[in-house]
Amino acid sequence: MEEVNKMSCMKKAMPFILVILLQVGLAGMDILTKAVLNEGMSNYVLVVYRHGVAAIIMAPFALYFDKMARPKMTPTIFFKITLLGLFEPVIDQNLFCLGMKYTTATFATALYNTLPAVTFILALIVRLEKVKVRSMRSASKVLGTMVSVGGTMIMTLVKGPALDLFWTKGPSKQNTTGTDIHSSIKGAVLVTIGCFSYACFFILYAITLKTYPTELSLTAWICLMGTIEGAAVALVMERGNPAAWAIGWDNKLLTVIYSGIVCSALGYYIGGLVMKTRGPVFVTAFSPLCMIVVAFMSSIIFAEQMYLGRALGAAVICAGLYLVIWGKGKDYKDASTNPSQTKLELSGNEKNSVGHEIITIRKEGEQRTVVETV
């Protein structure tokens, strides 16, 4: 009995563990990406190489494990996959990298914390999420989303006094001159558009999983289409500059391999796996954790100064994240304790049913009547 309880607890905790690890992985990618962009690597080429690596890694697993479960490819499904490859690998990542060029890794990830709010609104529009005005869990999700965005704004706009942490002693390894207001605005606009595209990706991903429910194959297809579409964009943007495609045994190669395996291959797969049971809002609700990890890692790796405003913003983000998770947890609990049931009602020799048996099937409020001759 105790072993069963442990397994049940692990099953409930697994989605939380997976998305937290995913955010830690994405934070590592943000740090590496900022470093190679500063070294002059083309963000368009990075996107192509990254998803090329992810497609090569995921294809064998998809071919082997999904060979019996993979549904038939239809024009509609292929069109959705094409859009998925465009929304996240091409539009989102290129705009995010461009925005990070104009600002900093911390600033870009801070703006990205509006992702849960945008995803929540889009999910409401397409009816993947439901809000009941008098429901406590609905109010919790809405309030939690607003609090997380508020924490992001605090972390971005409120500086406060510097915190003297023992690992930030000494000169900073980064340029601390900052960015001018025009670069910050330009970067903010690019990152915001990319964030909206990323939210569209999650919504379409959740919809596509309903008709193509094989996460490995879907991940491989997204990475492949992202590589092809990204290559078309890169060839146009980097025309006449063949040196942009050069890569050696350096940080550029490390970033390509790391981001391809951890953030694209595993990231899309884990996202789809959790999204199947918890929905797109649950997956994106943890994105504020990425900024906290980035700020912490930047203070250690680059000796970036930590400020009180960032610490307070991180605390507010955690509070908002807890409210969203609590609301989603209640949704999941209700869905688990009230599974859809099919009720059969058999009746014979009713009026106008002589010589027939009427079978009425009721499922989730729907009713269907089957008349069989006896």
GINOR-V987428 format. One record per residue. BURIAL is + if it has 24 or more other ideal C-beta (glycine too) atoms within 12 Angstrom, else -. Layout:
# GINOR-V987428
((BURIAL) (BURIAL))
This chain:
# GINOR-V987428
((-) (-) (-) (-) (-) (-) (-) (-) (-) (-) (-) (-) (-) (-) (+) (+) (-) (+) (+) (+) (+) (+) (+) (+) (+) (+) (+) (+) (+) (+) (+) (+) (+) (+) (+) (+) (+) (-) (-) (-) (+) (+) (+) (+) (+) (+) (+) (+) (+) (+) (+) (+) (+) (+) (+) (+) (+) (+) (+) (-) (-) (+) (-) (-) (-) (+) (-) (-) (-) (-) (-) (-) (-) (-) (-) (-) (+) (-) (-) (+) (+) (+) (+) (+) (+) (+) (+) (+) (+) (+) (+) (+) (+) (+) (+) (+) (+) (+) (+) (+) (+) (+) (+) (+) (+) (+) (+) (+) (+) (+) (+) (+) (+) (+) (+) (+) (+) (+) (+) (+) (+) (+) (+) (+) (-) (-) (-) (+) (+) (-) (+) (-) (-) (-) (-) (-) (+) (+) (-) (+) (+) (+) (+) (+) (+) (+) (+) (+) (+) (+) (+) (+) (+) (+) (+) (+) (-) (-) (-) (-) (-) (-) (-) (-) (-) (-) (-) (+) (-) (-) (-) (-) (-) (-) (-) (-) (-) (-) (-) (-) (-) (-) (-) (+) (-) (-) (+) (+) (-) (+) (+) (+) (+) (+) (+) (+) (+) (+) (+) (+) (+) (+) (+) (+) (+) (+) (+) (+) (+) (-) (-) (+) (-) (+) (+) (+) (+) (+) (+) (+) (+) (+) (+) (+) (+) (+) (+) (+) (+) (+) (+) (-) (+) (+) (-) (-) (+) (+) (-) (-) (-) (-) (-) (-) (+) (-) (+) (-) (-) (-) (+) (+) (-) (+) (+) (+) (+) (+) (+) (+) (+) (+) (+) (+) (+) (+) (+) (+) (+) (+) (+) (+) (+) (+) (+) (+) (+) (+) (+) (+) (+) (+) (+) (+) (+) (+) (+) (+) (+) (+) (+) (+) (+) (+) (+) (+) (+) (+) (+) (-) (+) (+) (-) (+) (+) (+) (+) (-) (+) (+) (+) (+) (+) (+) (-) (+) (+) (+) (+) (+) (+) (+) (+) (+) (+) (+) (+) (+) (+) (-) (+) (+) (-) (-) (-) (-) (-) (-) (-) (-) (-) (-) (-) (-) (-) (-) (-) (-) (-) (-) (-) (-) (-) (-) (-) (-) (-) (+) (-) (-) (-) (-) (-) (-) (-) (-) (-) (-) (-) (-) (-) (-) (-) (-))
